[in-house]
Amino acid sequence: MNYADLFRVTLPETVLELAAFVVLVMDLVFLRRAARKMRLAVAALVGAAGCGAALWALQLQGHGGLSLGASGEAVLLATGGFAQVAQSGILVLTALTLLLLIDAEFTRHAGEFVAVVLMAAAGGLLVAAAQDLLVIFVGLELLSLGLYILTAFAKNSAKSAEAALKYFLFGGMSAAFLLFGFSYFYGLSGSTNLWQIQRAIAASGPSPLFYVAWILVVAGLGFKVAAVPFHLWAPDTYEGAPTPAAAFIASVSKVASFALLITLSLNWLRPGGNFSGEEHLLEGIYRAWQPLAATLLFVAAASMLAGNLAALAQTSVRRLLAYSAISHAGYILLGIAVHPVYSGQGSAPAFLQSTIGPAIRSTDAVLFYVLTYGLTTIGAFGVVAVVERATGSDRLDAFLGLHRRNPVLAAVLLVLFLSLAGIPPLVGFWAKFNLFAAVLGASAGVVPFALVALAVVLSAVSLYYYLQVLKRAYVMPAIEETSGKIEKIKAHPLTLAVLVLIAAAVLLLGCFPALLEGWIEAFTPNL
């Protein structure tokens, strides 16, 4: 192994770890006796600066990744391409999460919280770039352990402890499923490298054990993205975790996990130069993918149905956002399941011509959806955090009369929730439109059309429960209005500025979606 290359491809992770160390030293050595708000502000700003430095380091990685062996085929970590898109998203979302931590009150351990966030984000970067089963598992565990700790950080809250325990137990079980599936892949191929596993199984043909391994991996990753039936941890965790932790779980964790699912699908569906003159292997890969795609489609349909229908009955906005996240996971899984089968150079083999359809790239659509959803969700949790600090509750009635108690906060909530519902001209509309168009363009047949129709109908259903929150914010009067006194809801100026920035970005990207689409396409020209 060339250790100079290893340092180059892990430079962003190294920067994040150094930033975590700096945060701990500053908080525990220089600011130990300072006020809690001062410590939180300094730790959050230094952590956000560390994310910015890591984003700069990401541009220095170049392309090619880290390979083992003389042939250079056994890639451990990828650089550039869609991995860089996902990693950039992780860093930006982590910085926004930290900036919304400024006026938090759930902990006195500011440095430790920010350090754990940065180390968990480093795990997310590894997951997004990993091309080897061992690296994937190490990155997932680094990310997951950080999330368990963050969930339990509100030490005076029984709900936080309960949520962390449930999250940890479900997470341990999912890790066991995932590792069991990985062990089967290794046994079938004799390798932990994704590309070598692909070739070995394509050459020998998929066996029943291969499909068992895939189902175990889907179960493990289904937990990470809160897909049905592996979603039971999400509502309690979103409700009990400190709000910045819940925002981090709902955004950064999702981007990393879906990037991993894209990696796994691409390593079955990318012939490119690897299969030049070996079209029989390409056909074997295509045949093997069909049952795998059917599994993902089933999970996607179940997630869309369960998430949207369960959200209708919620009175807690945090739990509402949790079930909303489950439904959005279902939408995104549709795009991954129907990824175009051929994405290499030149013409596709004849038997694949009818499968390709129009040149709509579902990988780009999935990345666009995940990144914009993560951005919107962080803003939504930021608004919930401000209201919860002022009223002591995240119930629907806590948002009564919000437009008179804090007009700016209400406007931000309006933009973000309508975007989550997919209302134009906000970015959530384009995210859904691109994804559904990619599904229809990449896969012909009754099943994809029926699932897209179901997704459109359920998107209309989702508008109802988002409007329940907005109705209380804009239509129903606050309780105090009956006595003529309205208690204002105040937010830290920096928190309010970050929330306005997020809302402005959601509106700008909705009006000009090509800004983000063009940036993604620049990194993924051959997907």
C-alpha positions in Angstrom: 0.0 0.0 0.0 1.2 3.5 -0.9 0.7 5.4 2.4 1.0 8.8 0.6 -2.1 7.8 -1.4 -3.8 6.6 1.7 -3.2 10.0 3.3 -4.4 11.8 0.2 -7.7 9.9 -0.1 -8.5 10.2 3.6 -7.4 13.9 3.9 -11.0 15.2 4.6 -11.5 12.6 7.3 -8.1 13.6 8.8 -9.1 17.2 8.8 -12.4 16.4 10.6 -10.5 14.4 13.3 -8.0 17.3 13.8 -10.9 19.7 14.1 -12.5 17.5 16.7 -9.2 17.5 18.7 -9.0 21.3 18.4 -12.6 21.7 19.7 -11.9 19.4 22.7 -8.7 21.3 23.6 -10.3 24.7 23.3 -13.3 23.7 25.3 -11.6 21.8 28.1 -8.5 23.8 28.4 -9.2 27.4 27.5 -13.0 27.8 28.0 -13.5 25.4 30.9 -14.9 28.2 33.1 -16.7 30.2 30.5 -20.5 30.4 30.2 -22.2 27.5 28.5 -23.5 29.6 25.6 -20.0 30.9 24.9 -18.6 27.3 24.9 -21.4 26.1 22.6 -20.9 29.0 20.2 -17.1 28.6 20.0 -17.3 24.8 19.7 -19.9 25.0 17.0 -18.1 27.7 15.0 -14.8 25.8 15.2 -16.5 22.6 14.1 -18.2 24.3 11.2 -14.8 25.8 10.2 -13.4 22.3 10.3 -16.1 21.1 7.9 -15.2 24.0 5.6 -11.5 22.9 5.7 -12.5 19.3 5.0 -14.6 20.5 2.0 -11.5 22.3 0.7 -9.4 19.2 1.3 -11.9 17.2 -0.7 -10.9 19.1 -3.8 -7.3 18.0 -3.4 -8.0 14.3 -3.6 -8.1 14.0 -7.3 -9.5 11.0 -9.0 -8.7 7.3 -8.9 -9.0 6.5 -5.2 -6.9 4.1 -3.3 -6.2 0.7 -4.9 -4.4 -2.4 -3.7 -2.3 -4.8 -5.9 -0.4 -4.3 -9.1 -3.5 -4.4 -11.3 -5.1 -1.5 -9.4 -8.5 -3.2 -9.6 -9.1 -3.7 -5.9 -10.2 -0.2 -5.0 -10.7 0.4 -1.2 -11.8 4.1 -1.3 -13.1 6.0 -4.3 -12.4 9.7 -5.0 -14.3 12.0 -7.3 -17.5 11.0 -9.0 -20.7 10.5 -7.0 -18.7 9.8 -3.9 -17.4 13.4 -3.9 -20.9 14.7 -4.4 -22.1 12.7 -1.4 -19.1 13.7 0.8 -19.6 17.4 -0.1 -23.2 17.1 1.0 -22.2 15.4 4.3 -19.8 18.2 5.1 -22.2 21.0 4.3 -25.1 19.4 6.2 -22.8 18.8 9.2 -21.7 22.4 9.3 -25.3 23.6 9.2 -26.2 21.2 12.0 -23.4 22.6 14.1 -24.4 26.2 13.4 -27.9 25.5 14.7 -26.4 24.3 18.0 -25.5 27.9 19.1 -28.4 28.4 21.6 -29.0 24.8 22.6 -29.6 24.1 26.2 -29.6 20.3 26.5 -25.9 19.8 27.5 -23.1 21.4 29.4 -20.5 19.3 27.4 -20.3 21.5 24.3 -16.8 20.3 23.1 -17.6 16.6 23.5 -20.9 16.9 21.5 -19.2 18.8 18.6 -16.3 16.4 18.6 -18.6 13.4 18.4 -20.5 15.0 15.5 -17.3 15.6 13.6 -16.1 12.0 14.2 -19.4 10.6 13.1 -19.3 12.8 10.0 -15.8 11.3 9.3 -17.4 7.9 9.4 -20.0 9.1 6.9 -17.3 10.2 4.5 -15.7 6.8 4.7 -19.1 5.1 4.0 -19.7 7.3 1.0 -16.4 6.5 -0.6 -15.9 2.8 0.5 -15.5 0.1 -2.2 -14.6 -2.8 0.1 -16.8 -4.7 2.6 -14.4 -4.2 5.5 -14.0 -0.4 4.9 -17.8 -0.1 4.6 -18.3 -1.9 7.9 -15.7 0.2 9.7 -17.2 3.4 8.3 -20.7 2.4 9.2 -19.8 1.6 12.8 -17.9 4.8 13.3 -20.9 6.7 12.1 -23.4 4.6 14.0 -21.5 4.7 17.4 -21.4 8.5 17.1 -25.2 8.6 16.5 -25.9 6.4 19.5 -23.9 8.8 21.7 -25.5 11.9 20.3 -28.9 10.5 20.9 -28.2 10.0 24.6 -26.5 13.4 25.1 -29.4 15.0 26.9 -28.5 13.4 30.2 -31.4 15.0 32.1 -34.0 13.6 29.7 -35.5 10.1 30.2 -36.8 10.2 26.6 -33.2 10.7 25.4 -31.9 7.7 27.3 -34.8 5.6 26.1 -34.4 6.6 22.5 -30.6 5.9 22.6 -31.2 2.5 24.1 -33.7 1.5 21.4 -31.5 3.0 18.7 -28.5 1.1 20.0 -30.3 -2.3 20.3 -31.8 -2.0 16.8 -28.5 -0.8 15.5 -26.6 -3.7 17.0 -29.1 -6.1 15.4 -28.8 -4.4 12.0 -25.0 -4.6 12.2 -25.2 -8.3 12.8 -27.5 -8.8 9.7 -25.1 -6.7 7.6 -22.0 -8.5 8.8 -23.6 -11.8 8.2 -24.5 -10.8 4.7 -21.0 -9.6 4.0 -19.6 -12.9 5.2 -21.7 -14.7 2.7 -20.5 -12.4 -0.1 -16.9 -13.2 1.0 -17.6 -16.9 1.1 -19.1 -16.8 -2.4 -16.3 -14.8 -4.0 -13.2 -15.2 -1.9 -12.8 -11.4 -1.8 -14.1 -8.4 0.2 -13.7 -6.0 -2.8 -17.0 -5.1 -4.4 -15.7 -5.2 -8.0 -14.1 -8.6 -7.5 -17.3 -9.9 -5.8 -19.2 -8.7 -8.8 -17.0 -10.5 -11.3 -16.9 -13.7 -9.3 -20.7 -14.0 -9.0 -21.2 -12.9 -12.6 -18.9 -15.6 -13.8 -20.4 -18.4 -11.7 -23.9 -17.2 -11.7 -26.0 -16.2 -8.7 -26.7 -18.9 -6.2 -29.5 -19.1 -3.6 -26.9 -18.2 -1.0 -26.2 -15.0 -3.0 -29.8 -13.9 -2.6 -29.8 -14.7 1.1 -26.7 -12.5 1.4 -28.4 -9.7 -0.4 -31.5 -9.9 1.8 -29.4 -9.7 4.9 -27.5 -6.6 3.5 -30.9 -5.0 2.6 -32.1 -5.6 6.2 -28.9 -4.1 7.6 -29.0 -1.0 5.4 -32.8 -0.7 5.6 -32.3 0.1 9.3 -29.8 2.9 8.4 -32.3 4.6 6.1 -35.3 3.8 8.3 -37.1 1.8 5.6 -40.0 -0.5 6.4 -40.0 -3.0 8.1 -36.7 -1.8 9.7 -38.0 1.6 10.8 -39.3 1.0 14.3 -36.5 2.9 16.0 -37.0 6.1 14.0 -40.1 7.7 15.7 -38.8 7.2 19.2 -35.3 8.3 18.3 -36.4 11.5 16.4 -38.7 12.4 19.4 -36.2 11.6 22.2 -32.9 12.7 20.8 -31.6 16.3 21.2 -32.8 18.3 18.2 -29.4 18.8 16.7 -28.7 15.1 17.0 -32.1 14.3 15.4 -31.3 16.7 12.5 -27.9 15.0 12.1 -29.5 11.5 12.0 -32.2 12.6 9.5 -29.7 14.2 7.1 -26.1 13.2 7.3 -26.8 9.6 8.2 -29.3 9.3 5.3 -26.8 10.8 2.7 -24.1 8.4 3.7 -26.4 5.4 3.8 -28.0 6.1 0.4 -24.5 6.8 -1.1 -23.6 3.3 0.0 -26.7 1.8 -1.6 -25.8 3.6 -4.8 -22.3 2.1 -4.6 -23.7 -1.4 -4.2 -26.1 -1.0 -7.1 -23.4 0.6 -9.4 -21.1 -2.3 -8.7 -23.7 -4.6 -10.2 -24.7 -2.4 -13.1 -21.5 -0.6 -14.4 -19.9 -2.6 -17.2 -17.7 0.2 -18.6 -14.2 -1.0 -19.6 -14.2 -3.7 -17.0 -16.3 -6.1 -19.2 -14.9 -5.3 -22.6 -15.3 -8.4 -24.7 -17.1 -10.2 -21.9 -20.7 -9.4 -22.6 -21.8 -12.8 -21.3 -20.8 -11.6 -17.8 -22.8 -8.4 -18.3 -25.8 -10.4 -19.1 -25.3 -12.5 -16.0 -25.1 -9.3 -13.9 -28.4 -8.0 -15.5 -30.2 -11.3 -14.7 -28.9 -11.3 -11.1 -30.1 -7.8 -10.5 -33.8 -8.4 -11.2 -34.6 -10.2 -7.9 -32.4 -7.7 -6.0 -34.4 -4.8 -7.6 -37.7 -6.6 -6.7 -36.6 -6.7 -3.1 -35.9 -2.9 -3.1 -39.2 -2.2 -4.8 -41.1 -4.1 -2.2 -39.3 -2.2 0.6 -39.9 1.1 -1.2 -43.6 0.5 -1.6 -44.0 -0.6 2.1 -42.1 2.5 3.3 -44.1 4.9 1.2 -47.4 3.4 2.5 -46.5 3.0 6.2 -44.6 6.3 6.5 -47.4 8.5 5.0 -50.3 6.8 6.6 -48.7 6.7 10.1 -47.8 10.4 9.8 -51.4 11.3 9.5 -52.1 10.3 13.2 -49.2 12.1 14.8 -49.5 15.0 17.2 -45.8 15.4 17.8 -44.0 17.3 15.0 -40.8 15.3 15.7 -42.6 12.0 15.2 -44.3 13.4 12.1 -40.9 14.2 10.6 -39.8 10.7 11.5 -42.6 9.0 9.6 -42.1 11.6 6.8 -38.5 10.4 6.7 -39.7 6.8 6.3 -41.9 7.8 3.3 -39.0 9.7 1.7 -36.8 6.7 2.1 -39.3 4.8 0.1 -39.3 7.3 -2.7 -35.5 7.3 -2.9 -35.3 3.5 -3.0 -37.5 3.5 -6.1 -34.7 5.4 -7.9 -32.0 3.0 -6.7 -34.0 -0.1 -7.6 -34.5 0.9 -11.2 -31.0 2.2 -11.9 -30.3 1.9 -15.7 -28.7 -1.4 -16.3 -26.1 -0.2 -18.7 -24.1 2.9 -18.0 -20.8 2.3 -19.8 -19.4 3.7 -23.0 -20.7 2.7 -26.4 -23.9 0.9 -27.3 -25.7 -1.4 -25.0 -26.1 -5.1 -25.9 -29.2 -5.9 -27.9 -31.0 -7.6 -25.0 -30.7 -4.4 -22.9 -31.9 -1.9 -25.6 -35.5 -2.0 -24.4 -34.5 -1.6 -20.8 -32.5 1.6 -21.0 -35.3 3.9 -22.1 -34.7 7.6 -22.3 -31.4 9.0 -21.1 -32.6 10.0 -17.6 -30.0 9.1 -15.0 -31.5 7.8 -11.8 -28.3 8.1 -9.9 -28.3 11.9 -10.4 -31.9 12.0 -9.4 -31.3 10.1 -6.2 -28.3 12.3 -5.3 -30.4 15.4 -6.0 -33.2 14.1 -3.8 -31.0 13.0 -0.9 -29.1 16.3 -0.8 -32.1 18.6 -1.0 -34.1 16.4 1.5 -31.2 16.6 4.0 -31.0 20.4 3.6 -34.7 20.8 4.1 -34.9 18.5 7.1 -32.1 20.2 9.0 -34.0 23.5 8.6 -37.3 21.9 9.7 -35.6 20.5 12.9 -34.1 23.9 13.5 -37.5 25.5 13.5 -38.8 22.8 15.8 -35.9 23.4 18.2 -36.7 27.1 18.5 -40.4 26.5 19.1 -39.6 23.7 21.6 -37.2 25.8 23.6 -39.8 28.6 23.8 -42.9 26.5 24.6 -41.4 23.3 26.1 -43.2 21.1 23.6 -43.0 19.9 20.0 -46.8 19.2 19.9 -48.9 20.6 17.0 -50.5 23.1 19.4 -47.1 24.5 20.2 -47.1 26.1 16.7 -50.3 28.0 17.2 -50.1 31.5 16.0 -46.5 31.2 15.0 -46.9 33.8 12.3 -47.6 36.5 14.9 -45.2 35.2 17.5 -42.2 35.1 15.1 -43.1 35.9 11.4 -39.6 35.0 10.1 -39.7 31.6 11.7 -43.2 31.0 10.4 -42.1 31.9 6.9 -39.2 29.5 7.1 -41.5 26.7 8.3 -43.9 27.4 5.4 -41.1 27.1 2.8 -39.6 24.0 4.2 -42.8 22.0 4.8 -44.2 22.9 1.4 -40.9 21.7 -0.1 -41.1 18.4 1.8 -44.6 18.0 0.4 -43.3 18.6 -3.1 -45.1 21.9 -3.9 -43.6 24.0 -6.8 -41.6 26.2 -7.2 -39.7 24.7 -4.2 -36.8 22.3 -4.6 -38.8 19.4 -3.2 -41.0 19.4 -6.3 -38.1 19.1 -8.6 -36.5 16.4 -6.5 -39.7 14.3 -6.8 -40.2 15.1 -10.4 -36.7 14.2 -11.4 -36.8 10.9 -9.4 -40.2 9.8 -10.7 -39.2 10.7 -14.3 -36.0 8.7 -13.8 -37.9 5.7 -12.6 -40.3 5.8 -15.6 -37.4 6.4 -18.0 -35.1 3.7 -16.7 -37.6 0.8 -16.4 -40.5 0.0 -18.6 -43.4 -2.1 -17.4 -46.5 -2.1 -15.2 -44.8 -2.4 -11.8 -42.6 0.8 -12.1 -45.6 2.8 -13.4 -47.8 1.6 -10.6 -45.3 2.4 -8.0 -44.7 5.9 -9.4 -48.5 6.4 -9.4 -48.7 5.2 -5.8 -45.8 7.6 -4.9 -47.7 10.6 -6.5 -50.9 9.7 -4.7 -49.1 9.4 -1.3 -47.3 12.7 -2.0 -50.7 14.3 -2.1 -51.6 12.5 1.2 -48.4 13.9 2.8 -49.6 17.4 2.0 -52.4 16.9 4.6 -50.1 16.3 7.5 -47.7 19.1 6.6 -50.6 21.5 6.3 -51.7 20.5 9.8 -48.6 22.2 11.1 -48.9 25.2 8.8 -52.6 25.5 9.7 -51.7 26.0 13.3 -48.9 28.4 12.4 -50.9 30.6 10.1 -54.7 30.0 10.5 -55.4 29.0 14.1 -54.9 31.7 16.8 -52.4 31.3 19.6 -53.9 30.6 23.0 -52.6 34.0 24.3 -54.5 35.9 21.7 -57.8 35.4 23.6 -56.4 37.6 26.4 -54.9 40.2 24.0 -51.3 39.3 24.9 -49.1 37.4 22.5 -45.9 35.9 23.8 -43.2 36.3 21.2 -40.9 33.4 20.3 -37.3 34.6 20.2 -34.4 32.9 18.4 -30.7 33.5 18.4 -29.7 35.8 15.5 -27.3 33.3 14.1 -29.8 30.5 14.3 -32.4 32.6 12.6 -29.9 33.6 9.9 -29.0 30.0 9.2 -32.7 29.0 9.0 -33.4 31.9 6.6 -30.3 30.8 4.5 -31.6 27.3 4.3 -35.1 28.5 3.3 -33.6 30.8 0.7 -31.5 27.9 -0.7 -34.6 25.7 -0.9 -36.4 28.4 -2.8 -33.4 29.3 -5.1 -32.8 25.7 -6.0 -36.5 25.2 -6.7 -36.5 28.2 -9.1 -33.1 27.2 -10.6 -32.7 23.4 -10.2 -30.1 23.3 -12.9 -27.6 24.8 -10.5 -27.5 21.7 -8.4 -28.2 19.3 -11.3 -25.4 20.7 -13.4 -22.9 20.4 -10.4 -23.9 16.7 -9.8 -23.7 15.9 -13.5 -20.2 17.4 -13.7 -19.0 14.7 -11.2 -21.0 11.8 -12.6 -20.7 12.0 -16.4 -20.7 8.2 -16.9 -23.4 7.0 -14.5 
